Amino acid sequence: MEIHKKVWPQYFDAINSGKKNYELRLNDFEVKEGDVLILQEWDPQTQEYTGRSCRREVTYVAKCKLDELFWSKEQIEEKGIQIISIK
């Protein structure tokens, strides 16, 4: 399945160059391994697509809810969460 999503310019550039190999998204759509994300650059200033896009195959999906994480809600609210890409 192909899934189209908006991506802000700074993230699009990192994805398109191969530097960023993950996506952090709200779990408001269905996605599974083997699906293809069509990532379309979106300019939040102009509220328009730039015309650039790239395709990336989904290789892994991890889903969790706040109460399923290792940290308390208070710790997350205080410090936030970071996503770390490893190779």
N, C-alpha and C positions, 0 to 999 in steps of 0.2 A: 504494500500500500504506500502511496505517496502522501506526505503530510506537509502542507505549506505553513511556514511560520515566519514572522517578522524577526529581524535581528538588527540592532542598532549598529551604526558604522564601526565603532571601535571593536566590537565583538566580531562583526562580519570580517574585518580585516585579519583578525587573529585566527579565525576559523579558516578563511580562504588561504592564508599563508601556511596552514598546517600547524601553527603554534598552539592553538586551542583545539583540543580533541575531546571536548565534552560539552554538554548543554545542561544548564540548570533551568528547569521549567516547572511551572505550576502543573500539578497533576489534574488538568482539566480537559484532557483529551486522551484517547487510547493510542498507545504506541507499543510496538513489540519488536524484538530482534528480527532483522531482515527488512523492516520497513525502511523507507527512504525519506529523509527530511529534505525538503526543498527550502533552503534558508534564503529569504529575500531581504536585502538590505533596506531598512526603513529609517528615514531621517526624522527624528522626533521634533526637530526644530520646524521643518516644513510640513510635517505630518503627511509625507508622501514617500512612496517607494522610489529608490534611486535608479532602478533598472538592473542592478547587479544581483545575481543569485548564484548559489552553489548547491550541489547535491551531496549528501552524506548518508551512508548506510548506517543504520542503527545496529550496533554490535552488542549492546548490553543496556538493560533498563533496571534501575533500582528505584523502588518506590517506598516511601515511608511517611508516617504521620508524626506530628510533634511528640505524642506520647509514646512512640516506638523508638525514639532516639536514645542515645546513651546518656544524654545530659538533661538536666531539669529545664523547665520552661524559663525559669529565672536566669539560669546560666546562658541560655540561648538569647534571651532578650538583652542581657548585659553585654555579651561578647559577640553575638552573631555566630554564623556557621561559615566555614570556608570549604570550598571544594578544591581538592588537590589532584591534579592530573599527574599520573605516574607512567613510566615506560619500562 
